[in-house]
Amino acid sequence: MPGRTVKLTAPDRTAAVQSYVLETGKGLGITLGHFFKNWPSRVPWIGVGVVALLAAAGGVALAFGMKSFSGRMTSGFTGLLVMFGGVPAGLGLLALGAGAYRKFRATPAETYLRLVPYPDVPADYYPPRYRGEHRLMHREDGSVRCVSCMMCSTVCPADCINIVAGNAADPPSDSEKVPGVDAEKFPVRFEIDELRCVVCGLCVEACPCDAIRMDSSVHVTAYANRQDFVFDRNRLMERGDQSQAVQGGHGPGWRTLS
């Protein structure tokens, strides 16, 4: 099929558009609209009301003081009393009413900003399939479930997983807890560079023994040192727990092919 060339015509720019005055006014209008829509939810109305009532009381005292000092200011006393006392008192009562409404209303406003002291309080706004920090799962004896098959590091498009395999029958030290001899291999070193990770989740899909997961619901914390973003095996196992997956093809869902 032969190609077809489409000619695009540039829109005409009038003098008003080229001066940017009209567009600047539109931008300021959008900004002011957001400001007047959101700022009432951030104002401490009860505190403002209390300050206004205190100012009203001080204004009334000032008006009476000025009257007693002059002695002849009878015609302007009512105006001073309204200006220094009545106006602040009315504004204070309105502010107290707005504060009481915000405090005792049933549901918060849609523009209300809810602050969560993360990570002290776990975040509850992540979707169920959110990919968070990696973690390594445990066996029944507490050892790492990984068998160093290298499938996760092979499928990783960012090449951020580094695994050094060891023989489970010949551990490097007596203090190291390794899986049984039937596992054959275990990771002597398992490192993930979270700065290079693209959070694709392919390592989780490729793992045949449910050893690595990203269901921690914890996003990577910011650090000042680059080395802190490289998670080693012990750090990954701290977030992991015992896996309930059954290996060997005899768990739930297994079917015999005839």
C-alpha positions as CSV (number, residue, x, y, z in Angstrom):
1,M,0.0,0.0,0.0
2,P,1.6,3.3,-1.0
3,G,2.3,5.9,1.6
4,R,0.2,9.0,2.0
5,T,1.4,12.4,2.9
6,V,-0.7,14.5,5.2
7,K,-0.1,18.2,5.2
8,L,-0.6,19.9,8.5
9,T,-1.6,23.5,8.5
10,A,-0.3,25.7,11.4
11,P,-3.1,27.6,13.2
12,D,-3.2,31.3,12.7
13,R,-1.8,33.3,15.5
14,T,-3.4,36.6,16.2
15,A,-1.7,39.6,17.8
16,A,-3.5,38.8,21.1
17,V,-2.1,35.3,21.1
18,Q,1.4,36.3,20.2
19,S,1.5,38.9,23.0
20,Y,0.9,36.2,25.5
21,V,-1.3,38.6,27.6
22,L,-4.4,36.5,27.1
23,E,-2.7,33.2,27.8
24,T,-1.0,34.7,30.9
25,G,-4.4,35.8,32.2
26,K,-5.8,32.3,31.6
27,G,-3.0,30.8,33.5
28,L,-3.4,33.2,36.4
29,G,-7.1,32.5,36.4
30,I,-6.5,28.7,36.7
31,T,-4.0,29.3,39.5
32,L,-6.3,31.6,41.5
33,G,-9.1,29.1,41.0
34,H,-7.1,26.4,42.6
35,F,-6.0,28.7,45.4
36,F,-9.5,29.9,46.4
37,K,-10.8,26.3,46.1
38,N,-8.1,24.8,48.4
39,W,-7.0,27.4,50.9
40,P,-10.2,27.3,53.1
41,S,-9.3,23.7,54.1
42,R,-5.8,24.8,55.3
43,V,-6.9,27.8,57.5
44,P,-7.2,27.2,61.3
45,W,-10.6,28.8,61.5
46,I,-11.1,28.3,65.2
47,G,-7.8,30.1,66.0
48,V,-8.6,32.9,63.6
49,G,-12.0,33.3,65.3
50,V,-10.5,33.5,68.8
51,V,-8.0,36.1,67.6
52,A,-10.7,38.1,66.0
53,L,-12.9,38.1,69.1
54,L,-9.9,39.2,71.2
55,A,-9.3,42.0,68.7
56,A,-12.9,43.0,69.0
57,A,-12.7,43.1,72.8
58,G,-9.6,45.3,72.5
59,G,-11.3,47.5,69.9
60,V,-14.3,48.1,72.3
61,A,-11.9,49.0,75.1
62,L,-10.0,51.3,72.7
63,A,-13.3,53.1,71.7
64,F,-14.4,53.6,75.3
65,G,-10.9,54.8,76.1
66,M,-10.9,57.4,73.3
67,K,-14.4,58.6,74.4
68,S,-13.3,59.1,78.0
69,F,-10.1,60.8,76.9
70,S,-11.8,63.4,74.6
71,G,-15.0,63.8,76.4
72,R,-16.6,65.6,73.4
73,M,-16.5,62.8,70.8
74,T,-20.2,61.8,71.2
75,S,-21.2,61.8,67.5
76,G,-18.3,59.5,66.3
77,F,-18.4,57.1,69.2
78,T,-20.9,54.7,67.6
79,G,-18.8,54.6,64.4
80,L,-15.7,53.8,66.3
81,L,-17.5,51.1,68.3
82,V,-18.7,49.4,65.2
83,M,-15.4,49.7,63.4
84,F,-13.2,48.5,66.3
85,G,-15.6,46.1,68.0
86,G,-18.5,45.1,65.8
87,V,-16.6,44.2,62.6
88,P,-13.9,42.0,64.2
89,A,-16.6,40.3,66.4
90,G,-18.7,39.5,63.4
91,L,-15.7,38.1,61.5
92,G,-14.7,36.1,64.6
93,L,-18.1,34.5,64.9
94,L,-18.0,33.6,61.2
95,A,-14.6,32.0,61.6
96,L,-15.7,30.0,64.6
97,G,-18.7,28.7,62.7
98,A,-16.5,27.7,59.8
99,G,-14.1,25.9,62.2
100,A,-16.9,24.1,64.0
101,Y,-18.3,23.0,60.6
102,R,-14.9,21.6,59.5
103,K,-14.3,19.9,62.7
104,F,-17.7,18.2,63.3
105,R,-18.8,17.5,59.7
106,A,-19.4,13.9,58.8
107,T,-17.1,13.6,55.8
108,P,-14.0,15.6,54.9
109,A,-14.0,17.8,51.8
110,E,-12.7,16.4,48.6
111,T,-9.8,18.9,48.5
112,Y,-8.7,18.0,52.1
113,L,-5.1,16.8,52.2
114,R,-4.7,13.7,54.3
115,L,-1.1,13.3,55.7
116,V,0.2,9.9,56.6
117,P,3.4,9.7,58.7
118,Y,5.0,7.1,56.4
119,P,6.9,4.8,57.1
120,D,5.9,4.8,60.8
121,V,2.3,4.3,59.7
122,P,1.9,1.9,56.7
123,A,0.4,3.6,53.6
124,D,-3.1,2.3,52.8
125,Y,-3.4,3.9,49.3
126,Y,-1.4,1.3,47.4
127,P,-3.4,-0.9,45.0
128,P,-3.4,-4.7,45.7
129,R,-0.9,-5.5,42.9
130,Y,1.5,-2.6,43.7
131,R,5.1,-3.6,43.1
132,G,7.1,-2.5,46.2
133,E,10.5,-3.4,47.6
134,H,11.8,-6.8,46.8
135,R,11.9,-9.5,49.5
136,L,13.2,-13.1,49.7
137,M,11.0,-15.8,51.1
138,H,12.0,-18.4,53.7
139,R,11.8,-22.2,53.9
140,E,10.3,-24.1,56.8
141,D,13.7,-24.1,58.5
142,G,14.2,-20.4,58.0
143,S,16.8,-20.7,55.2
144,V,16.5,-18.8,52.0
145,R,14.1,-20.3,49.4
146,C,16.2,-19.3,46.4
147,V,18.0,-22.1,44.6
148,S,20.3,-19.9,42.5
149,C,18.7,-20.9,39.2
150,M,19.6,-17.5,37.8
151,M,16.3,-17.1,36.0
152,C,15.5,-13.8,37.7
153,S,18.9,-12.3,36.9
154,T,18.6,-13.6,33.3
155,V,15.1,-12.2,32.6
156,C,15.9,-8.8,34.3
157,P,15.9,-6.1,31.6
158,A,17.9,-3.7,33.8
159,D,20.6,-6.2,34.8
160,C,20.2,-5.1,38.4
161,I,20.3,-8.6,40.1
162,N,23.6,-10.1,41.0
163,I,23.7,-13.7,42.3
164,V,26.7,-15.8,43.3
165,A,25.7,-19.5,43.7
166,G,27.0,-21.9,46.3
167,N,26.7,-25.6,46.9
168,A,24.3,-26.4,49.7
169,A,26.2,-29.6,50.6
170,D,29.4,-27.6,51.2
171,P,28.4,-24.2,52.9
172,P,31.1,-21.6,53.1
173,S,30.9,-21.4,56.9
174,D,29.4,-23.4,59.8
175,S,27.3,-20.4,60.9
176,E,25.6,-19.9,57.6
177,K,22.0,-21.4,57.5
178,V,21.6,-23.1,54.1
179,P,18.8,-25.3,52.7
180,G,18.9,-29.0,52.7
181,V,21.1,-31.1,50.4
182,D,18.1,-31.7,48.1
183,A,18.2,-28.0,47.2
184,E,21.7,-28.5,45.7
185,K,22.4,-24.7,45.4
186,F,21.7,-21.6,47.4
187,P,22.8,-17.9,46.9
188,V,26.0,-17.1,48.7
189,R,25.4,-13.5,47.5
190,F,22.1,-12.1,46.3
191,E,22.1,-8.3,45.6
192,I,19.5,-6.1,43.9
193,D,20.4,-2.5,42.9
194,E,17.1,-0.7,43.5
195,L,18.3,2.4,41.6
196,R,18.7,0.4,38.4
197,C,15.5,-1.6,38.9
198,V,12.6,-0.6,36.5
199,V,10.0,-2.3,38.7
200,C,8.7,-4.5,35.9
201,G,8.1,-7.5,38.1
202,L,9.6,-10.0,35.6
203,C,11.9,-11.5,38.3
204,V,8.8,-12.5,40.3
205,E,7.2,-14.0,37.3
206,A,10.3,-16.0,36.3
207,C,11.1,-17.4,39.7
208,P,10.1,-21.1,39.7
209,C,10.1,-21.5,43.5
210,D,8.4,-18.4,44.9
211,A,11.7,-17.1,46.3
212,I,11.4,-13.4,45.3
213,R,8.4,-11.2,45.7
214,M,7.5,-7.5,45.3
215,D,4.4,-7.6,47.4
216,S,5.9,-5.7,50.4
217,S,3.7,-2.6,49.7
218,V,6.7,-0.5,50.6
219,H,8.3,1.8,48.1
220,V,12.0,2.3,48.1
221,T,13.1,4.9,50.6
222,A,15.4,7.8,49.7
223,Y,19.0,7.5,50.9
224,A,22.0,9.8,50.8
225,N,24.5,7.1,49.9
226,R,24.2,5.1,46.6
227,Q,25.4,1.9,48.3
228,D,22.3,1.9,50.6
229,F,20.2,1.2,47.5
230,V,21.9,-2.1,46.9
231,F,19.9,-4.6,48.9
232,D,21.9,-7.8,49.9
233,R,20.5,-11.2,50.8
234,N,20.1,-10.6,54.6
235,R,18.3,-7.3,54.0
236,L,15.9,-8.9,51.5
237,M,15.2,-11.8,53.9
238,E,14.2,-9.4,56.7
239,R,11.0,-8.4,54.8
240,G,10.3,-12.0,53.7
241,D,8.5,-14.7,55.6
242,Q,7.8,-18.4,55.2
243,S,6.4,-19.2,51.8
244,Q,3.3,-21.5,51.6
245,A,4.0,-22.5,48.0
246,V,4.4,-26.2,47.3
247,Q,7.3,-27.2,45.1
248,G,7.5,-30.4,43.0
249,G,4.2,-30.2,41.2
250,H,2.0,-31.8,43.9
251,G,0.3,-28.8,45.4
252,P,-3.2,-27.3,44.8
253,G,-4.1,-27.1,41.2
254,W,-1.8,-29.9,40.1
255,R,-3.4,-32.2,37.6
256,T,-2.2,-35.5,36.2
257,L,-1.9,-35.6,32.4
258,S,-3.1,-38.8,30.8
